[in-house]
Amino acid sequence: MTRTASPIDAPAAAGDATSGKVKPLRIGIAGLGTVGCGVLELLDGNADLVAARAARPIAVAAVSARDRHRQRRVDVGAFPWRDNPLDLADPGAVHVVVELIGGADGPALALARATLARGLCFVTANKALIAHHGAELALLAERGGAALRFEAAVAGGIPIVKTLKEGLAANRIDRLHGILNGTANFILTRMEETGARFADALAEAQQKGYAEADPSFDIDGIDSAHKTAILASLAFGTPPDMTALSIEGVRHVTDVDIAYARELGYRIRLLGIARREGARLDQRVHACLVEEGEALAKVRGAANAIEVHGNFAGPTMIEGLGAGAGPTASAVVADLIEIARGNRTSTFSLPAGALRPLEAVPAAERRGRFYVRLRVVDRIGVMADIAAGLRDGGVSVERLIQRGGAEPDSVHLILTTHETSEGAMDNVLARFRAIDAVLDEPLMLRIEPI
Ligand SMILES: NC(=O)c1ccc[n+]([C@@H]2O[C@H](COP(=O)([O-])OP(=O)(O)OC[C@H]3O[C@@H](n4cnc5c(N)ncnc54)[C@H](OP(=O)(O)O)[C@@H]3O)[C@@H](O)[C@H]2O)c1
C-alpha cells in the first residue's frame, strides 16, 4: 500500500510547538468513558507541556461513543461527533485513532483494522484486543507504515511496554512476573489486613470502584492473562497467544489460606508469569505464595508491579498505578507523543513477521514447591491416609500444620511440599479426593520463587 507523506513524519522543532506555526497531530477518540474522558482532561490540563514534548500540539479532531447525549465528566460538545466510530478512521481528518471502547472483538477490532488498513496510526488501552489480535494488527500496521501503540493496555500508568521494547532492548529476558490486576491485589491485601472473607473484600472493591459489577475478568485471571500474553510477546518475541497460557484466578482463595500463608512466612498474590525454559516458554496466571520479604509481597492495594530479569540488566522492578483515568490517560498520551515525535519502534520489539511461537512447557512438567489445604474429618487414621497419598504419589512434605476449629468435627490440614512436578501433585490430589474423610475440594497453590 502506498502512503502519502503526512505531517506525522516530520516532527517540528520544539520551540515551534505552541506558537501556532506547527500543524497539530490530529486525533480521533473512540470511547468517552473513564479513560476517554481522562485523555481529554490530560490533553487539556497539560496542553502546553504535551505540545512541547511532542514538538507539536495534539488536537482532538473528532470523538465517538455509544450515546451522544450522555452526561460526561468532560464537556465534549465542542468536538465534532461521529455516531459510528469507524468514521473516525478518515485519513482526511485525523492522523491517529485512539480506541478506548474495549472488548477483544466488535467495534474495537473493526476500528483497529479499518484504521491501520488506511495507513493511520492506532493507539489503544485495550488489552483484550491486543492479546487476541495483536499479531494480525502488527502486520497490518507495518504494511501500512503506521504505528500501533498500546502502553495503556498493560498496567495502566506503568511504562512497562516501553521498558521492554526500548530500555531493556539489549537484554535477553529470562523471566518476568507481575501483579497485573489491581482489583485482585486489592482483594487479597484487604483479606490480609482485615481477615475479611473473599466475598466481603470483593464487595468493598466494588464499592470503592475498583471492581466492575461483573468482576469475573479481574478475579478469574483473564485480565492478568491478557497482559501476560502481551508482555511475553514483547519480552520473548512470540506472537501474543492466549491459548498458550494456563489461567487460574483468586476466587478459591479463602481467609483461611491467607492466614496460613502468613503463618508460613508468605503472602498470596495473583501473578502473571512468563518464563523461558531453554527453547520453551512457560506462561501462566495464578494465585501463588510469595515469600514475605520479596518486593512483590509488599505491593498492596490496587497497585501493580512488574519484575523483569534481563541477562545483562539483572532484575528491574516497576511499581505504580495500574488503572484509573489519570494513570491510563498518562500512558495513552505518552503513545501519542511518541507518534508525534516520529519515533517508530516495532509493535512488539521485533518486526511482526519475525515473531515466532515458542513451544509451551506442559503443565505436568512444571517444577516447584506447593501449598495444599485440606479439610478432613477429625478422626483416627486420616493422617495415615493422607501420608499414604503423598508417599504413593512420590511427593515429600516440607511442613504440615493440623488445626481444629474449621467446622465441628473437622480440621484443616495445611502442607507445603519439597520441590516436585505439577504432574506429581495432580496425582497426589487425585488420591486425596478419593479419601472419604477429605471433605472439600483440596486447594493447591504454587509457592513461587521470584
Ligand atoms: N478504566 C481503567 O482504569 C482502564 C485501565 C487500563 C485500560 N483500560 C481499557 O481502556 C478501555 C476503555 O475502558 P473504560 O474504563 O474507559 O471503559 P468505559 O468507561 O466503559 O467506557 C467505554 C466507552 O466506550 C463507548 N462504547 C461502548 N460501546 C461502544 C460502541 N459499540 N460504539 C461506540 N462506543 C462504544 C462507551 O460509550 P457511552 O459512554 O456512550 O456508553 C464509553 O464511552 C478498555 O479497553 C479497558 O480495558 C481501562
The ligand as an SDF file (V2000), in Angstrom:
LIG
                    3D

 48 52  0  0  0  0  0  0  0  0999 V2000
  -10.7270    2.0450   33.3190 N   0  0  0  0  0  0  0  0  0  0  0  0
   -9.4240    1.7870   33.5130 C   0  0  0  0  0  0  0  0  0  0  0  0
   -8.8600    2.0740   34.5710 O   0  0  0  0  0  0  0  0  0  0  0  0
   -8.6190    1.1510   32.4170 C   0  0  0  0  0  0  0  0  0  0  0  0
   -7.2520    0.8990   32.6350 C   0  0  0  0  0  0  0  0  0  0  0  0
   -6.4860    0.3620   31.6100 C   0  0  0  0  0  0  0  0  0  0  0  0
   -7.0920    0.0360   30.4210 C   0  0  0  0  0  0  0  0  0  0  0  0
   -8.4280    0.2500   30.2480 N   0  0  0  0  0  0  0  0  0  0  0  0
   -9.0240   -0.0960   28.9610 C   0  0  0  0  0  0  0  0  0  0  0  0
   -9.4890    1.0890   28.3510 O   0  0  0  0  0  0  0  0  0  0  0  0
  -10.6360    0.7990   27.5530 C   0  0  0  0  0  0  0  0  0  0  0  0
  -11.7900    1.6980   27.9930 C   0  0  0  0  0  0  0  0  0  0  0  0
  -12.0650    1.4590   29.3480 O   0  0  0  0  0  0  0  0  0  0  0  0
  -13.0140    2.4310   30.2030 P   0  0  0  0  0  0  0  0  0  0  0  0
  -12.8380    2.0170   31.6150 O   0  0  0  0  0  0  0  0  0  0  0  0
  -12.7990    3.8280   29.8280 O   0  0  0  0  0  0  0  0  0  0  0  0
  -14.4510    1.9380   29.7030 O   0  0  0  0  0  0  0  0  0  0  0  0
  -15.8470    2.6800   29.9110 P   0  0  0  0  0  0  0  0  0  0  0  0
  -15.7760    3.6830   31.0000 O   0  0  0  0  0  0  0  0  0  0  0  0
  -16.8710    1.6140   29.9930 O   0  0  0  0  0  0  0  0  0  0  0  0
  -16.0430    3.4730   28.5330 O   0  0  0  0  0  0  0  0  0  0  0  0
  -16.2610    2.8120   27.3280 C   0  0  0  0  0  0  0  0  0  0  0  0
  -16.6500    3.8260   26.2860 C   0  0  0  0  0  0  0  0  0  0  0  0
  -16.8530    3.1420   25.0520 O   0  0  0  0  0  0  0  0  0  0  0  0
  -18.0920    3.5570   24.4950 C   0  0  0  0  0  0  0  0  0  0  0  0
  -18.6800    2.4570   23.7440 N   0  0  0  0  0  0  0  0  0  0  0  0
  -19.0810    1.2500   24.2110 C   0  0  0  0  0  0  0  0  0  0  0  0
  -19.5730    0.5090   23.2140 N   0  0  0  0  0  0  0  0  0  0  0  0
  -19.4780    1.2500   22.1070 C   0  0  0  0  0  0  0  0  0  0  0  0
  -19.8490    1.0390   20.7560 C   0  0  0  0  0  0  0  0  0  0  0  0
  -20.3970   -0.0990   20.3640 N   0  0  0  0  0  0  0  0  0  0  0  0
  -19.6010    2.0390   19.8690 N   0  0  0  0  0  0  0  0  0  0  0  0
  -19.0480    3.2050   20.2610 C   0  0  0  0  0  0  0  0  0  0  0  0
  -18.6870    3.4590   21.5330 N   0  0  0  0  0  0  0  0  0  0  0  0
  -18.9070    2.4900   22.4400 C   0  0  0  0  0  0  0  0  0  0  0  0
  -18.9690    3.9670   25.6480 C   0  0  0  0  0  0  0  0  0  0  0  0
  -19.9250    4.8840   25.1630 O   0  0  0  0  0  0  0  0  0  0  0  0
  -21.0270    5.5680   26.1270 P   0  0  0  0  0  0  0  0  0  0  0  0
  -20.2410    6.3570   27.1210 O   0  0  0  0  0  0  0  0  0  0  0  0
  -21.8100    6.4400   25.2210 O   0  0  0  0  0  0  0  0  0  0  0  0
  -21.7930    4.4450   26.7280 O   0  0  0  0  0  0  0  0  0  0  0  0
  -17.9420    4.5880   26.6040 C   0  0  0  0  0  0  0  0  0  0  0  0
  -17.7750    5.9500   26.3210 O   0  0  0  0  0  0  0  0  0  0  0  0
  -10.8890   -0.6930   27.7320 C   0  0  0  0  0  0  0  0  0  0  0  0
  -10.2410   -1.4130   26.7110 O   0  0  0  0  0  0  0  0  0  0  0  0
  -10.2190   -1.0040   29.0630 C   0  0  0  0  0  0  0  0  0  0  0  0
   -9.8180   -2.3590   29.1790 O   0  0  0  0  0  0  0  0  0  0  0  0
   -9.2030    0.8000   31.2170 C   0  0  0  0  0  0  0  0  0  0  0  0
  1  2  1  0
  2  3  2  0
  2  4  1  0
  4  5  1  0
  4 48  2  0
  5  6  2  0
  6  7  1  0
  7  8  2  0
  8  9  1  0
  8 48  1  0
  9 10  1  0
  9 46  1  0
 10 11  1  0
 11 12  1  0
 11 44  1  0
 12 13  1  0
 13 14  1  0
 14 15  2  0
 14 16  1  0
 14 17  1  0
 17 18  1  0
 18 19  2  0
 18 20  1  0
 18 21  1  0
 21 22  1  0
 22 23  1  0
 23 24  1  0
 23 42  1  0
 24 25  1  0
 25 26  1  0
 25 36  1  0
 26 27  1  0
 26 35  1  0
 27 28  2  0
 28 29  1  0
 29 30  1  0
 29 35  2  0
 30 31  1  0
 30 32  2  0
 32 33  1  0
 33 34  2  0
 34 35  1  0
 36 37  1  0
 36 42  1  0
 37 38  1  0
 38 39  2  0
 38 40  1  0
 38 41  1  0
 42 43  1  0
 44 45  1  0
 44 46  1  0
 46 47  1  0
M  CHG  2   8   1  16  -1
M  END
$$$$
